[in-house]
Amino acid sequence: MSSSRDEIMTVSELSAYLKIGEKSLLRMANKGDLPGLKVGSQWRFPKVVIDDWLSSRMRHTSDEAIVDVVRRADKNIPLSRLMYPGKVIMNINPGSKQEVLRQLIVPLLADSVIGDADGFVLKLLERERMVSTAVGRGIALPHPRHPDEVHATRSAVVFGRCPDGTDFESPDGKPTHLFFLVCATGEVVHLRIMSRLAWMLRDARFADQLKTAATEAEILSSIVSKEAEYAQAEQQKG
């Protein structure tokens, strides 16, 4: 089994990864206690989302409390409510992680989503020190380790594109071109956003559309169209 953060795991692979029986995992997934996507009759689990889910469970909040919040959370927050004109940066300059992240947070500051630029960047870098949020294929999903400690005024996602590519410590060793900076008001919303992005970005054609789009409007249109496919998959799952 590949160690790439871009990996989509089956029930059996996740069972081996978490060392939990497959029947127990299926019960958790069907109850909404485990983040995943049901494709037809089969469950699939993005590793990047599972890792963040594990991180949330290791915190001081009780397992029962987290499970209850996940079950009650809105599963259908559209990215179009979190990404809109002004949340897209077409030309990120290559540089260090800190330099790239400082470019990505500009829309969040302008829209008063966050107030402490230096503090937010430090939390993003803290997450990067654990393991890079680059997932391969030129994509990265930077985010703070503990979203509820950011005190964001509302959830938002910033899309950034670096045409020349930059070193973001991707597991495949290749430059990163596409960034989705996730800033959520809490861990549950964060997991929902990450799960949706992971599902959308596994489609190489979708990533290529984002790389070649000429305008912000084209990028947002591609995201809305892809998210419609996600919504359809969710309806079939339900």
C-alpha positions as protocol buffer text, in pm:
chain_id: "A"
residue {
  index: 1
  type: MET
  ca { x: 0 y: 0 z: 0 }
}
residue {
  index: 2
  type: SER
  ca { x: 140 y: 337 z: -102 }
}
residue {
  index: 3
  type: SER
  ca { x: 227 y: 585 z: 170 }
}
residue {
  index: 4
  type: SER
  ca { x: 126 y: 883 z: -43 }
}
residue {
  index: 5
  type: ARG
  ca { x: -102 y: 1136 z: 124 }
}
residue {
  index: 6
  type: ASP
  ca { x: -300 y: 1132 z: -203 }
}
residue {
  index: 7
  type: GLU
  ca { x: -401 y: 772 z: -146 }
}
residue {
  index: 8
  type: ILE
  ca { x: -765 y: 655 z: -149 }
}
residue {
  index: 9
  type: MET
  ca { x: -800 y: 351 z: 77 }
}
residue {
  index: 10
  type: THR
  ca { x: -1047 y: 64 z: 67 }
}
residue {
  index: 11
  type: VAL
  ca { x: -1208 y: -81 z: 380 }
}
residue {
  index: 12
  type: SER
  ca { x: -949 y: -359 z: 399 }
}
residue {
  index: 13
  type: GLU
  ca { x: -660 y: -116 z: 353 }
}
residue {
  index: 14
  type: LEU
  ca { x: -798 y: 120 z: 617 }
}
residue {
  index: 15
  type: SER
  ca { x: -851 y: -176 z: 850 }
}
residue {
  index: 16
  type: ALA
  ca { x: -483 y: -261 z: 822 }
}
residue {
  index: 17
  type: TYR
  ca { x: -382 y: 105 z: 857 }
}
residue {
  index: 18
  type: LEU
  ca { x: -587 y: 167 z: 1173 }
}
residue {
  index: 19
  type: LYS
  ca { x: -566 y: -192 z: 1305 }
}
residue {
  index: 20
  type: ILE
  ca { x: -944 y: -200 z: 1345 }
}
residue {
  index: 21
  type: GLY
  ca { x: -1169 y: -481 z: 1222 }
}
residue {
  index: 22
  type: GLU
  ca { x: -1346 y: -429 z: 890 }
}
residue {
  index: 23
  type: LYS
  ca { x: -1691 y: -483 z: 1042 }
}
residue {
  index: 24
  type: SER
  ca { x: -1625 y: -215 z: 1302 }
}
residue {
  index: 25
  type: LEU
  ca { x: -1506 y: 27 z: 1033 }
}
residue {
  index: 26
  type: LEU
  ca { x: -1816 y: -35 z: 823 }
}
residue {
  index: 27
  type: ARG
  ca { x: -2041 y: 30 z: 1123 }
}
residue {
  index: 28
  type: MET
  ca { x: -1858 y: 358 z: 1191 }
}
residue {
  index: 29
  type: ALA
  ca { x: -1874 y: 467 z: 827 }
}
residue {
  index: 30
  type: ASN
  ca { x: -2243 y: 384 z: 791 }
}
residue {
  index: 31
  type: LYS
  ca { x: -2324 y: 576 z: 1111 }
}
residue {
  index: 32
  type: GLY
  ca { x: -2129 y: 879 z: 989 }
}
residue {
  index: 33
  type: ASP
  ca { x: -1864 y: 840 z: 1260 }
}
residue {
  index: 34
  type: LEU
  ca { x: -1580 y: 792 z: 1009 }
}
residue {
  index: 35
  type: PRO
  ca { x: -1515 y: 1033 z: 718 }
}
residue {
  index: 36
  type: GLY
  ca { x: -1535 y: 863 z: 381 }
}
residue {
  index: 37
  type: LEU
  ca { x: -1716 y: 845 z: 47 }
}
residue {
  index: 38
  type: LYS
  ca { x: -1944 y: 566 z: -68 }
}
residue {
  index: 39
  type: VAL
  ca { x: -1899 y: 498 z: -440 }
}
residue {
  index: 40
  type: GLY
  ca { x: -2182 y: 268 z: -543 }
}
residue {
  index: 41
  type: SER
  ca { x: -2182 y: 7 z: -267 }
}
residue {
  index: 42
  type: GLN
  ca { x: -1813 y: 46 z: -179 }
}
residue {
  index: 43
  type: TRP
  ca { x: -1659 y: 277 z: 79 }
}
residue {
  index: 44
  type: ARG
  ca { x: -1344 y: 475 z: -5 }
}
residue {
  index: 45
  type: PHE
  ca { x: -1137 y: 678 z: 242 }
}
residue {
  index: 46
  type: PRO
  ca { x: -891 y: 956 z: 145 }
}
residue {
  index: 47
  type: LYS
  ca { x: -579 y: 906 z: 358 }
}
residue {
  index: 48
  type: VAL
  ca { x: -524 y: 1280 z: 402 }
}
residue {
  index: 49
  type: VAL
  ca { x: -870 y: 1307 z: 562 }
}
residue {
  index: 50
  type: ILE
  ca { x: -824 y: 998 z: 779 }
}
residue {
  index: 51
  type: ASP
  ca { x: -496 y: 1136 z: 914 }
}
residue {
  index: 52
  type: ASP
  ca { x: -663 y: 1463 z: 1014 }
}
residue {
  index: 53
  type: TRP
  ca { x: -954 y: 1270 z: 1166 }
}
residue {
  index: 54
  type: LEU
  ca { x: -705 y: 1075 z: 1377 }
}
residue {
  index: 55
  type: SER
  ca { x: -542 y: 1399 z: 1488 }
}
residue {
  index: 56
  type: SER
  ca { x: -878 y: 1536 z: 1601 }
}
residue {
  index: 57
  type: ARG
  ca { x: -951 y: 1223 z: 1806 }
}
residue {
  index: 58
  type: MET
  ca { x: -616 y: 1246 z: 1984 }
}
residue {
  index: 59
  type: ARG
  ca { x: -708 y: 1580 z: 2135 }
}
residue {
  index: 60
  type: HIS
  ca { x: -866 y: 1646 z: 2474 }
}
residue {
  index: 61
  type: THR
  ca { x: -1223 y: 1631 z: 2338 }
}
residue {
  index: 62
  type: SER
  ca { x: -1389 y: 1299 z: 2420 }
}
residue {
  index: 63
  type: ASP
  ca { x: -1449 y: 1049 z: 2141 }
}
residue {
  index: 64
  type: GLU
  ca { x: -1821 y: 1057 z: 2218 }
}
residue {
  index: 65
  type: ALA
  ca { x: -1836 y: 1435 z: 2175 }
}
residue {
  index: 66
  type: ILE
  ca { x: -1652 y: 1427 z: 1842 }
}
residue {
  index: 67
  type: VAL
  ca { x: -1869 y: 1146 z: 1709 }
}
residue {
  index: 68
  type: ASP
  ca { x: -2185 y: 1335 z: 1806 }
}
residue {
  index: 69
  type: VAL
  ca { x: -2072 y: 1655 z: 1634 }
}
residue {
  index: 70
  type: VAL
  ca { x: -1966 y: 1472 z: 1318 }
}
residue {
  index: 71
  type: ARG
  ca { x: -2303 y: 1300 z: 1299 }
}
residue {
  index: 72
  type: ARG
  ca { x: -2493 y: 1629 z: 1333 }
}
residue {
  index: 73
  type: ALA
  ca { x: -2268 y: 1837 z: 1107 }
}
residue {
  index: 74
  type: ASP
  ca { x: -2391 y: 1970 z: 774 }
}
residue {
  index: 75
  type: LYS
  ca { x: -2246 y: 1741 z: 507 }
}
residue {
  index: 76
  type: ASN
  ca { x: -2345 y: 1966 z: 221 }
}
residue {
  index: 77
  type: ILE
  ca { x: -2163 y: 2295 z: 273 }
}
residue {
  index: 78
  type: PRO
  ca { x: -2089 y: 2391 z: -90 }
}
residue {
  index: 79
  type: LEU
  ca { x: -1741 y: 2511 z: -174 }
}
residue {
  index: 80
  type: SER
  ca { x: -1906 y: 2791 z: -370 }
}
residue {
  index: 81
  type: ARG
  ca { x: -1997 y: 2940 z: -30 }
}
residue {
  index: 82
  type: LEU
  ca { x: -1636 y: 2914 z: 83 }
}
residue {
  index: 83
  type: MET
  ca { x: -1463 y: 3002 z: -245 }
}
residue {
  index: 84
  type: TYR
  ca { x: -1587 y: 3298 z: -445 }
}
residue {
  index: 85
  type: PRO
  ca { x: -1436 y: 3589 z: -642 }
}
residue {
  index: 86
  type: GLY
  ca { x: -1149 y: 3723 z: -437 }
}
residue {
  index: 87
  type: LYS
  ca { x: -1053 y: 3382 z: -298 }
}
residue {
  index: 88
  type: VAL
  ca { x: -851 y: 3287 z: -607 }
}
residue {
  index: 89
  type: ILE
  ca { x: -485 y: 3379 z: -663 }
}
residue {
  index: 90
  type: MET
  ca { x: -381 y: 3310 z: -1021 }
}
residue {
  index: 91
  type: ASN
  ca { x: -7 y: 3369 z: -989 }
}
residue {
  index: 92
  type: ILE
  ca { x: 164 y: 3249 z: -672 }
}
residue {
  index: 93
  type: ASN
  ca { x: 535 y: 3322 z: -678 }
}
residue {
  index: 94
  type: PRO
  ca { x: 767 y: 3026 z: -605 }
}
residue {
  index: 95
  type: GLY
  ca { x: 951 y: 3041 z: -275 }
}
residue {
  index: 96
  type: SER
  ca { x: 985 y: 2886 z: 68 }
}
residue {
  index: 97
  type: LYS
  ca { x: 679 y: 2740 z: 237 }
}
residue {
  index: 98
  type: GLN
  ca { x: 646 y: 3049 z: 452 }
}
residue {
  index: 99
  type: GLU
  ca { x: 664 y: 3277 z: 148 }
}
residue {
  index: 100
  type: VAL
  ca { x: 399 y: 3075 z: -36 }
}
residue {
  index: 101
  type: LEU
  ca { x: 169 y: 3061 z: 267 }
}
residue {
  index: 102
  type: ARG
  ca { x: 195 y: 3436 z: 321 }
}
residue {
  index: 103
  type: GLN
  ca { x: 70 y: 3489 z: -34 }
}
residue {
  index: 104
  type: LEU
  ca { x: -217 y: 3246 z: 19 }
}
residue {
  index: 105
  type: ILE
  ca { x: -348 y: 3413 z: 336 }
}
residue {
  index: 106
  type: VAL
  ca { x: -386 y: 3759 z: 177 }
}
residue {
  index: 107
  type: PRO
  ca { x: -754 y: 3703 z: 79 }
}
residue {
  index: 108
  type: LEU
  ca { x: -832 y: 3579 z: 431 }
}
residue {
  index: 109
  type: LEU
  ca { x: -690 y: 3897 z: 580 }
}
residue {
  index: 110
  type: ALA
  ca { x: -866 y: 4119 z: 327 }
}
residue {
  index: 111
  type: ASP
  ca { x: -1199 y: 3953 z: 406 }
}
residue {
  index: 112
  type: SER
  ca { x: -1139 y: 3958 z: 786 }
}
residue {
  index: 113
  type: VAL
  ca { x: -1160 y: 3578 z: 806 }
}
residue {
  index: 114
  type: ILE
  ca { x: -844 y: 3587 z: 1019 }
}
residue {
  index: 115
  type: GLY
  ca { x: -692 y: 3874 z: 1211 }
}
residue {
  index: 116
  type: ASP
  ca { x: -347 y: 3753 z: 1314 }
}
residue {
  index: 117
  type: ALA
  ca { x: -144 y: 3689 z: 998 }
}
residue {
  index: 118
  type: ASP
  ca { x: 177 y: 3590 z: 1177 }
}
residue {
  index: 119
  type: GLY
  ca { x: -5 y: 3359 z: 1418 }
}
residue {
  index: 120
  type: PHE
  ca { x: -196 y: 3188 z: 1139 }
}
residue {
  index: 121
  type: VAL
  ca { x: 117 y: 3131 z: 932 }
}
residue {
  index: 122
  type: LEU
  ca { x: 289 y: 2983 z: 1238 }
}
residue {
  index: 123
  type: LYS
  ca { x: 2 y: 2734 z: 1280 }
}
residue {
  index: 124
  type: LEU
  ca { x: 22 y: 2643 z: 911 }
}
residue {
  index: 125
  type: LEU
  ca { x: 397 y: 2585 z: 940 }
}
residue {
  index: 126
  type: GLU
  ca { x: 344 y: 2380 z: 1255 }
}
residue {
  index: 127
  type: ARG
  ca { x: 120 y: 2149 z: 1052 }
}
residue {
  index: 128
  type: GLU
  ca { x: 380 y: 2135 z: 772 }
}
residue {
  index: 129
  type: ARG
  ca { x: 648 y: 2024 z: 1020 }
}
residue {
  index: 130
  type: MET
  ca { x: 439 y: 1715 z: 1104 }
}
residue {
  index: 131
  type: VAL
  ca { x: 422 y: 1608 z: 738 }
}
residue {
  index: 132
  type: SER
  ca { x: 390 y: 1813 z: 423 }
}
residue {
  index: 133
  type: THR
  ca { x: 34 y: 1890 z: 315 }
}
residue {
  index: 134
  type: ALA
  ca { x: 147 y: 1840 z: -45 }
}
residue {
  index: 135
  type: VAL
  ca { x: -26 y: 1523 z: -164 }
}
residue {
  index: 136
  type: GLY
  ca { x: 151 y: 1470 z: -498 }
}
residue {
  index: 137
  type: ARG
  ca { x: 55 y: 1537 z: -861 }
}
residue {
  index: 138
  type: GLY
  ca { x: 132 y: 1906 z: -809 }
}
residue {
  index: 139
  type: ILE
  ca { x: -134 y: 1958 z: -537 }
}
residue {
  index: 140
  type: ALA
  ca { x: -117 y: 2077 z: -176 }
}
residue {
  index: 141
  type: LEU
  ca { x: -388 y: 2129 z: 88 }
}
residue {
  index: 142
  type: PRO
  ca { x: -230 y: 2353 z: 354 }
}
residue {
  index: 143
  type: HIS
  ca { x: -430 y: 2390 z: 675 }
}
residue {
  index: 144
  type: PRO
  ca { x: -374 y: 2437 z: 1048 }
}
residue {
  index: 145
  type: ARG
  ca { x: -340 y: 2127 z: 1263 }
}
residue {
  index: 146
  type: HIS
  ca { x: -615 y: 2235 z: 1504 }
}
residue {
  index: 147
  type: PRO
  ca { x: -870 y: 2449 z: 1314 }
}
residue {
  index: 148
  type: ASP
  ca { x: -1063 y: 2554 z: 1623 }
}
residue {
  index: 149
  type: GLU
  ca { x: -753 y: 2726 z: 1762 }
}
residue {
  index: 150
  type: VAL
  ca { x: -741 y: 2969 z: 1468 }
}
residue {
  index: 151
  type: HIS
  ca { x: -1059 y: 3152 z: 1574 }
}
residue {
  index: 152
  type: ALA
  ca { x: -1162 y: 3223 z: 1215 }
}
residue {
  index: 153
  type: THR
  ca { x: -1470 y: 3443 z: 1178 }
}
residue {
  index: 154
  type: ARG
  ca { x: -1606 y: 3199 z: 918 }
}
residue {
  index: 155
  type: SER
  ca { x: -1488 y: 2907 z: 710 }
}
residue {
  index: 156
  type: ALA
  ca { x: -1315 y: 2981 z: 381 }
}
residue {
  index: 157
  type: VAL
  ca { x: -1100 y: 2815 z: 115 }
}
residue {
  index: 158
  type: VAL
  ca { x: -838 y: 3000 z: -90 }
}
residue {
  index: 159
  type: PHE
  ca { x: -723 y: 2860 z: -423 }
}
residue {
  index: 160
  type: GLY
  ca { x: -374 y: 2951 z: -538 }
}
residue {
  index: 161
  type: ARG
  ca { x: -191 y: 2856 z: -856 }
}
residue {
  index: 162
  type: CYS
  ca { x: 184 y: 2867 z: -899 }
}
residue {
  index: 163
  type: PRO
  ca { x: 244 y: 2841 z: -1276 }
}
residue {
  index: 164
  type: ASP
  ca { x: 619 y: 2779 z: -1238 }
}
residue {
  index: 165
  type: GLY
  ca { x: 572 y: 2530 z: -956 }
}
residue {
  index: 166
  type: THR
  ca { x: 744 y: 2541 z: -620 }
}
residue {
  index: 167
  type: ASP
  ca { x: 906 y: 2297 z: -379 }
}
residue {
  index: 168
  type: PHE
  ca { x: 646 y: 2213 z: -113 }
}
residue {
  index: 169
  type: GLU
  ca { x: 807 y: 1884 z: -6 }
}
residue {
  index: 170
  type: SER
  ca { x: 570 y: 1676 z: -214 }
}
residue {
  index: 171
  type: PRO
  ca { x: 591 y: 1298 z: -152 }
}
residue {
  index: 172
  type: ASP
  ca { x: 650 y: 1239 z: -524 }
}
residue {
  index: 173
  type: GLY
  ca { x: 936 y: 1491 z: -529 }
}
residue {
  index: 174
  type: LYS
  ca { x: 769 y: 1706 z: -795 }
}
residue {
  index: 175
  type: PRO
  ca { x: 693 y: 2080 z: -784 }
}
residue {
  index: 176
  type: THR
  ca { x: 357 y: 2191 z: -647 }
}
residue {
  index: 177
  type: HIS
  ca { x: 134 y: 2405 z: -871 }
}
residue {
  index: 178
  type: LEU
  ca { x: -212 y: 2401 z: -710 }
}
residue {
  index: 179
  type: PHE
  ca { x: -293 y: 2505 z: -353 }
}
residue {
  index: 180
  type: PHE
  ca { x: -619 y: 2484 z: -160 }
}
residue {
  index: 181
  type: LEU
  ca { x: -570 y: 2665 z: 170 }
}
residue {
  index: 182
  type: VAL
  ca { x: -839 y: 2545 z: 413 }
}
residue {
  index: 183
  type: CYS
  ca { x: -944 y: 2769 z: 700 }
}
residue {
  index: 184
  type: ALA
  ca { x: -1239 y: 2627 z: 895 }
}
residue {
  index: 185
  type: THR
  ca { x: -1422 y: 2736 z: 1207 }
}
residue {
  index: 186
  type: GLY
  ca { x: -1385 y: 2392 z: 1365 }
}
residue {
  index: 187
  type: GLU
  ca { x: -1257 y: 2039 z: 1320 }
}
residue {
  index: 188
  type: VAL
  ca { x: -1578 y: 1888 z: 1185 }
}
residue {
  index: 189
  type: VAL
  ca { x: -1626 y: 2148 z: 912 }
}
residue {
  index: 190
  type: HIS
  ca { x: -1254 y: 2112 z: 833 }
}
residue {
  index: 191
  type: LEU
  ca { x: -1292 y: 1736 z: 783 }
}
residue {
  index: 192
  type: ARG
  ca { x: -1594 y: 1786 z: 559 }
}
residue {
  index: 193
  type: ILE
  ca { x: -1403 y: 2032 z: 340 }
}
residue {
  index: 194
  type: MET
  ca { x: -1093 y: 1812 z: 323 }
}
residue {
  index: 195
  type: SER
  ca { x: -1297 y: 1505 z: 233 }
}
residue {
  index: 196
  type: ARG
  ca { x: -1471 y: 1692 z: -50 }
}
residue {
  index: 197
  type: LEU
  ca { x: -1147 y: 1835 z: -189 }
}
residue {
  index: 198
  type: ALA
  ca { x: -972 y: 1498 z: -171 }
}
residue {
  index: 199
  type: TRP
  ca { x: -1255 y: 1339 z: -372 }
}
residue {
  index: 200
  type: MET
  ca { x: -1257 y: 1616 z: -633 }
}
residue {
  index: 201
  type: LEU
  ca { x: -879 y: 1635 z: -676 }
}
residue {
  index: 202
  type: ARG
  ca { x: -825 y: 1266 z: -739 }
}
residue {
  index: 203
  type: ASP
  ca { x: -954 y: 1337 z: -1092 }
}
residue {
  index: 204
  type: ALA
  ca { x: -642 y: 1428 z: -1294 }
}
residue {
  index: 205
  type: ARG
  ca { x: -854 y: 1596 z: -1562 }
}
residue {
  index: 206
  type: PHE
  ca { x: -1003 y: 1832 z: -1304 }
}
residue {
  index: 207
  type: ALA
  ca { x: -656 y: 1925 z: -1179 }
}
residue {
  index: 208
  type: ASP
  ca { x: -548 y: 1990 z: -1538 }
}
residue {
  index: 209
  type: GLN
  ca { x: -845 y: 2223 z: -1587 }
}
residue {
  index: 210
  type: LEU
  ca { x: -735 y: 2425 z: -1286 }
}
residue {
  index: 211
  type: LYS
  ca { x: -379 y: 2443 z: -1416 }
}
residue {
  index: 212
  type: THR
  ca { x: -481 y: 2571 z: -1759 }
}
residue {
  index: 213
  type: ALA
  ca { x: -779 y: 2796 z: -1677 }
}
residue {
  index: 214
  type: ALA
  ca { x: -723 y: 3149 z: -1805 }
}
residue {
  index: 215
  type: THR
  ca { x: -938 y: 3339 z: -1557 }
}
residue {
  index: 216
  type: GLU
  ca { x: -1069 y: 3328 z: -1203 }
}
residue {
  index: 217
  type: ALA
  ca { x: -1419 y: 3275 z: -1342 }
}
residue {
  index: 218
  type: GLU
  ca { x: -1305 y: 2963 z: -1530 }
}
residue {
  index: 219
  type: ILE
  ca { x: -1148 y: 2820 z: -1215 }
}
residue {
  index: 220
  type: LEU
  ca { x: -1460 y: 2880 z: -1007 }
}
residue {
  index: 221
  type: SER
  ca { x: -1680 y: 2735 z: -1283 }
}
residue {
  index: 222
  type: SER
  ca { x: -1468 y: 2418 z: -1294 }
}
residue {
  index: 223
  type: ILE
  ca { x: -1494 y: 2383 z: -916 }
}
residue {
  index: 224
  type: VAL
  ca { x: -1873 y: 2428 z: -919 }
}
residue {
  index: 225
  type: SER
  ca { x: -1910 y: 2169 z: -1196 }
}
residue {
  index: 226
  type: LYS
  ca { x: -1689 y: 1917 z: -1019 }
}
residue {
  index: 227
  type: GLU
  ca { x: -1869 y: 1973 z: -691 }
}
residue {
  index: 228
  type: ALA
  ca { x: -2198 y: 1893 z: -866 }
}
residue {
  index: 229
  type: GLU
  ca { x: -2053 y: 1548 z: -940 }
}
residue {
  index: 230
  type: TYR
  ca { x: -1964 y: 1513 z: -572 }
}
residue {
  index: 231
  type: ALA
  ca { x: -2321 y: 1607 z: -470 }
}
residue {
  index: 232
  type: GLN
  ca { x: -2459 y: 1347 z: -709 }
}
residue {
  index: 233
  type: ALA
  ca { x: -2230 y: 1082 z: -560 }
}
residue {
  index: 234
  type: GLU
  ca { x: -2347 y: 1180 z: -210 }
}
residue {
  index: 235
  type: GLN
  ca { x: -2713 y: 1143 z: -318 }
}
residue {
  index: 236
  type: GLN
  ca { x: -2644 y: 798 z: -458 }
}
residue {
  index: 237
  type: LYS
  ca { x: -2472 y: 707 z: -132 }
}
residue {
  index: 238
  type: GLY
  ca { x: -2774 y: 823 z: 67 }
}
